[in-house]
Amino acid sequence: MAEDPLTPAQAARFLKLATNASVTTAAVLILVKAVAYWETGSVSILASFVDSLMDSGASLLNLIAVRYALAPADRAHRFGHGKAESVAALGQGAFIIGSGLYLIIEAVQRLLEPEPLQAFGLGVAVMVFTIGVTAVLLLIQGYVIRRTHSAAIRADSLHYRTDLLTNSAVLLALLLAQFGWPGLDPLFALAVALYILASARRIMADAFNELLDRELPEARREAVLAIARSHPEVRGVHDLRTRSAGRVEFMELHLELDDHLPLVQAHRIADEVAAAIRTENPSADVVIHQDPVSIAEPLLDQQIEEAEEA
C-alpha cells in the first residue's frame, strides 16, 4: 500500500534524522578504525578509515546543505533552496575522489614495500562492528529516501552502501592474510579505491544533471502527459518542461482548450489537471498555460518544421 505524502514539517524531521545519524555514525567509525589501523597496520583498514574520514566531511556538508535546502522560498529564491542538495552532492563527489586517489597511492606503496599485519583479532572485531553499524544507518537512510526523495541523502547513502561493500572486502582481506595471503591486503585496498572513484562519478553525474535542469525520466514525462490528456475537456498538450531541485519537481505545460471557453472555465480545467498531476507527484510544483486550440495547432506545426530543418 502506498504511503501518504509527507507534510513539509514531517519531511524536515526525516531529513534531519538521516543527516544526524550519518554524522554520528561517521564519527564513531573514524574512532574505531583509527585504533584498528594503529594496532594492525593493515592498509585495507587504512582504506576503510580514510573512506570514513571522507564520509564524515561529506556528512557534515550534507547536514549543512539539507538544513539550508529546507528553508522556504523567499524573495531572493522564488523556487526555494532545494538545489543546495545537489551542490552538497558535488562536494561529496570531490571528497570521494580525494579518498580514492589517496588509497591508490597507499596501496601501491604497500605492494612495493609489504609489511606484516598485527592484532588480527582486533581488526576483525572492528570491521564486524563497522559492518553492523553501517547496515543500521542504511536502513534509516533507505526509509528517509523513500519518503522524501532527497538527492543529498541518496548521495550520502551511496557512500555508506560503498562502505558496506568495502568493509566486507577489508574483513575478507584480513581473514585471507591470517591464512597466509598477506599480499591480498593492498590489492583489496586498490580494488576499494577504484570502486570509490566509480561511485564518485555516479554521484557527480546525478548532481550535474539536476543543477543543469535535466528533464525528468521519459517515463515520468509520459505519465504527466497522459494525466493531462485524460481530462475530457483538454484538446491537446504541448511544451511540457520538467526539472527537479532537491525534493521539489517543477512541471510546466500548455493545455490546448476550445477557443471560446470563458476564462473562468479554462482556469477550472487547468486547476483540475494540476491537481491530478500533483496527486501522482506529491512533490511537484505545477504551472499550466492555457492555449486556444486554433492557435496551438499552427504553433506545433511550425515547431515540427523547425525541428525537421535542424
N, C-alpha and C positions, 0 to 999 in steps of 0.2 A: 504494500500500500504506500502511495506517495506521501511524503511528509509535508506538513503545512509550511508555506513560506515563512521565513523569519521576519520579524519586525526589525527596523534599524537597531534598536536597543539590544535585541537578542543577538543579532549578528555581531555587534560590537563586543558583547560578552564572550561569544565563542572565539572571536579573533584574539582578544586579549588572553583568554585561557591558553590558546595554542602558542602564542608568542612567549608568554611567561614560562610555560612548560618547556619550550625549546631552549630558552636561555638557561634555565635551571639545569636541564639535562646536560647541555654543553659544558657548564661549569663543573659539574660532578665528574663527567668523563675526562675532562682535561686533568683533573687532580689525580684520579686513579691511574690513568695511562702514563702520566709523568712519573709516578712512583714505579710503575711496572717497567718502563723503559730504563730508568735509572738502575733498577735491580737486575734486569735481564740482558740489556744491551742489544735486544732484538731490533733490527731495522724495520721489520714488519710492524712491531708495536710502535716504533717511531713514526712509521707511515700513518698508523691509526691515530696517534697522538697529534700529529700535525694536522690531519684532517679534522679532528675535533677542535683544534685551536682555530682553524679557519671557520669552522661551523659556528664557534662562539661569536666571532666577529660578524659573520653573516646574520646570526640570530639577533644580535644587538641592533644591527642595521634594520633588520626586519621589524623589530619591536618599535623602533622609532618611526619607520615608514608606515606601518599599519596604523599606528595612532594618528599620524598625520592624514592618512588616507580616509580615516573615519570622520574627519572633520566635515561638517556640512558645507554645501556650496555657499559661496559668499559673493560679494560684488566683484572681486578680482578673479574669482574662479567659478564662473557660472555653471560649468559642467562638473563641479566637485573636485576632489583631490585624489581620485582613485588611481591615477597613473603613478602616484608615488610608489605603489606596489611594484610596478614594472621597473622603475628606477632602482628600487631595492634589489630586484631580481638581477639586474645588470651588475650591481655591486657584489652580489653573491657569486655570480659567474666569475668576476675578477678574483675574488677570494679563492675560489676553487682552482682556477688556472694557476695562481701562485703556489698553492699547496701541491698541485700535481707536478709542476716543474721542479720544485724543491725535492720532492720524493724521488723523481728520476735521478737527480744528481746524487742523492744519498744512496740509492740502490746500486747505481753503477760503481760508486766508490766502495761499497761493501763487497761487491762482486770482485773488484780488483784487490781488496785487502780484507779477506774473510776474518771474522772474529767469532770465538765460541760463545754460545748463549749461556746465561746464568739464570738461577732462580726460576727454573722451568715451571714449578707448581704455581708460583705467584702469577706468572704471566698467563697461564691458562685460566686461573681463577678470575683475573681481571677481565679477560676477554669474554668469559661466560657472563660475568656481571654486566659488561658493556652491551652484549647482545640482548640481554633481558630488558635493560633499561631502554634501549633504543626501540625494541619491539613495542613497549608500552607507549612511548611517545608517538610512534607511527599510528597506533590505534587512535590516539587522541586527535592527531592531525588529520587522519583519514576521515573521521567523523566531521570535523570542522570544515574540511574541503567540500564534502558532500553537501553540507548545509549552506555554505557561504560562497563557494566557487572562488575563493581568494587566490589570486595569482602569486602573491608573496608567500602564502602558506604552502601552496603547491610547490613552489621552488624550494622552500625550506624542507618540505617533506622529501623531495628528491634527494637532497643532501643526506638525509638520515636513512633513506632506502639504500643509498650508496654505502653508507656506513654499515648497515646491517650485512651487506654482502662482503665489504672489505674486512669487517671484524671477523666474519666467519672464515674468510681466507687467511687472516692472521692466525686464528686458532688452529686451522689445519696446518699452516706453516710451522707453528710451534710443535705440534704433535709429530710432524714428519722430521723436524730437526732432532727431536728426542729419540727417534728411531733410526738415526744415522744419516739423515739427509739435510744437513745444515745449509748446504748451498741453495736450497729452495727458498730460504727466508728472504734474501734480497730479490729473487725472481718474483715471489709473490708481491713484494713491495712495488716492483716495477709494473706488474700487471694492475695493481691497485691504482697506481699513478695514471696509467693510460685510461683506465675506466673513469677516473675522476675528470680527466680532460674531456672525455666524450660527454660526460654529464654536464660540464660547463657549457659545452656547445649547445646542448638542447635548451638549457635554462636561458642562455643569452638570446638564442633564436626566438623563443617564445616572447621574451621581453621586448626585443626589437619589433616583432610583429605587432604587439599591442601599442607601442609608442608610435609606430608609423601608421596606426589606424588601419591595419589589415582587416579585410572583410571577415565576418564570422564564417564558419564552415558552410559549404554549399548546401548541405542537408538542412542546416538551420535556416538558411535563407529561403529555401524552397518551402519549408514548413510555414514560415511567416507569410509568404506569398499565397499559399494555399488557404490560410486563415482569412486573409483579406479578400480573396476571390470568392470565398464561400458565402459572403454576405449577399442576400438576394437582390439588394439594390445597387451593388457595385458592378459597373460595366467592364472594368479592367483595372489593372495595377501596373505601374511602371516606376522606374528610378528608385528602386529600393537600395538604400545605403545603410550599412551596418558597421559598427566598431565596438570595441569594449574599452573600458577604463576602470581597472580594478574589478570590483564586484558589479559594476553597472554596465549594461549593454545599451548602446544607443542605436535606435532604428528609425530611419526616415523613409517615407514612401509617398507616392502620389496615387490617389484614388481617382478613377475616371467615373464620373456620375452623369446622369441625364442633364441635358443642357438647361432645362427650365425648372429645375428644383429650387424651391425657396432656400435661402441661405440657412435658415433655422433647420430645415430637413437635412441639408448637406452636412451641417455641423453635427447633427444627431448621428448620422451614419458614420462619420469619422470617429466620433466618440465610441460607438459600438464596436467598430473594428479595432480601435486601440485597446479597448477593454478586453476583447477576445485574445488579442496578441499578448497582453500582459498576463492573462490567465495561464497561458502556456509558458510565458517567460517572465516570472515574477520580478526579476531584477531589471527589466527593460524600461528605458525611457523612450517612449514612442511619440514621434512627431509626424503628423499626416497633413499633406496638402491636398486640396480638392480641386480637380480639373474638370471642366466641361468636356464630355467625351468627343464632341466635334472638334475641339482644339487639340486634345491629346493625341488623336489618331494621326493627324498630319505631322505632329512633332515626332512621333515614334517612327513614321516612315522616313523622315529626314535623318534621324539618328541611325537607322539601319543603313541608309545610303552612305552616310559618312563613315560608318564602320567598315562597309564593304570597300570603299575607296581607300581607306587606310590600310 
